[in-house]
Amino acid sequence: MWDGERPIDDRQAGSTHDELYERYLESDDVVVPPAPRIVAYVEALVARYPDDVDRSVVWASTPVIEEASGPLVYLLMSYGRAEEVSEYAAELAREQGLVCFDPQGECLRL
């Protein structure tokens, strides 16, 4: 998910995702705090699907906010509930005006 302009198609979304991921999550050189809208999104998401380190069966990486930087959050879900959680995550992103892109499916979640 990211806070920004909605791409016109899946191809543009993939390019934007890759650029944001490289800029904000791959680089250990610069730490950028998550943008306020991303923080609000993650807080709403973990209110429904808690990311308690000892009990999480939903998240592959906890706490979820540690996968956020600047305008981007990269959600790492456990396989068992990924479909359910990703559906809710996409719906929540839509409600909050964020872009939802599935990097495995290489498509926007509308």
C-alpha positions as CSV (number, residue, x, y, z in Angstrom):
1,M,0.0,0.0,0.0
2,W,1.1,3.5,-0.6
3,D,-0.1,7.0,-0.2
4,G,0.1,8.7,-3.6
5,E,-1.5,9.1,-7.0
6,R,-3.4,6.0,-8.3
7,P,-1.5,4.6,-11.3
8,I,-3.4,4.2,-14.6
9,D,-2.7,0.5,-14.9
10,D,-1.0,-2.5,-13.4
11,R,2.2,-1.9,-15.3
12,Q,2.6,1.7,-14.0
13,A,1.6,0.4,-10.5
14,G,4.4,-2.2,-10.6
15,S,6.9,0.4,-11.6
16,T,5.8,2.8,-8.9
17,H,5.8,0.0,-6.3
18,D,9.3,-1.0,-7.3
19,E,10.6,2.5,-7.1
20,L,9.0,3.2,-3.7
21,Y,10.2,-0.2,-2.3
22,E,13.8,0.5,-3.5
23,R,13.8,4.0,-2.1
24,Y,12.1,3.4,1.2
25,L,12.5,-0.2,2.2
26,E,15.6,-1.6,0.6
27,S,18.0,1.1,1.6
28,D,19.4,0.8,5.1
29,D,21.2,4.1,4.6
30,V,18.3,6.4,5.3
31,V,15.5,5.7,7.7
32,V,12.3,7.5,6.9
33,P,9.5,7.4,9.4
34,P,6.1,6.2,8.0
35,A,3.8,9.0,6.7
36,P,0.8,9.8,9.0
37,R,-1.7,8.2,6.6
38,I,0.4,5.0,6.5
39,V,0.6,5.0,10.3
40,A,-3.2,5.4,10.5
41,Y,-3.7,2.6,8.0
42,V,-1.4,0.2,9.9
43,E,-3.1,1.0,13.2
44,A,-6.5,0.2,11.7
45,L,-5.2,-3.0,10.2
46,V,-3.6,-4.3,13.3
47,A,-6.7,-3.3,15.3
48,R,-8.5,-6.0,13.4
49,Y,-5.6,-8.4,12.9
50,P,-3.2,-7.9,15.9
51,D,0.5,-8.2,15.3
52,D,1.4,-9.4,18.8
53,V,4.8,-11.1,18.2
54,D,4.0,-14.1,20.4
55,R,0.5,-14.8,19.1
56,S,0.3,-13.6,15.5
57,V,-0.9,-16.2,13.0
58,V,-1.6,-13.6,10.4
59,W,1.7,-11.7,9.9
60,A,5.0,-13.1,8.7
61,S,6.8,-10.1,10.0
62,T,5.9,-8.2,13.2
63,P,5.3,-5.6,14.2
64,V,3.7,-4.5,10.9
65,I,4.7,-0.9,11.3
66,E,8.3,-1.9,10.9
67,E,7.5,-2.7,7.3
68,A,6.5,0.9,6.7
69,S,8.6,3.8,5.6
70,G,7.6,7.1,4.1
71,P,4.5,6.7,2.0
72,L,4.8,2.9,1.7
73,V,3.9,-0.2,3.8
74,Y,4.8,-3.7,2.6
75,L,2.6,-6.3,4.2
76,L,4.0,-9.7,4.8
77,M,1.2,-12.2,5.6
78,S,1.3,-15.8,6.7
79,Y,0.0,-18.1,3.9
80,G,-2.9,-19.6,5.9
81,R,-5.0,-16.4,6.2
82,A,-3.5,-14.3,3.3
83,E,-6.6,-14.3,1.2
84,E,-8.9,-13.1,4.0
85,V,-6.4,-10.5,5.3
86,S,-5.4,-9.2,1.9
87,E,-9.1,-8.7,1.0
88,Y,-9.6,-6.7,4.1
89,A,-6.3,-4.8,3.7
90,A,-7.3,-3.8,0.1
91,E,-10.8,-2.7,1.3
92,L,-9.3,-0.6,4.1
93,A,-6.7,0.9,1.7
94,R,-9.6,1.9,-0.6
95,E,-11.5,3.5,2.3
96,Q,-8.5,5.4,3.4
97,G,-7.6,6.6,-0.1
98,L,-4.4,4.6,-0.4
99,V,-3.1,2.6,-3.4
100,C,-3.2,-1.1,-3.0
101,F,-0.9,-3.1,-5.2
102,D,-0.3,-6.9,-5.1
103,P,3.3,-7.4,-6.0
104,Q,2.9,-11.2,-6.3
105,G,-0.1,-10.9,-8.6
106,E,1.5,-7.8,-10.2
107,C,-1.9,-6.0,-10.1
108,L,-3.7,-3.2,-8.5
109,R,-6.4,-4.3,-6.0
110,L,-9.4,-2.1,-6.8
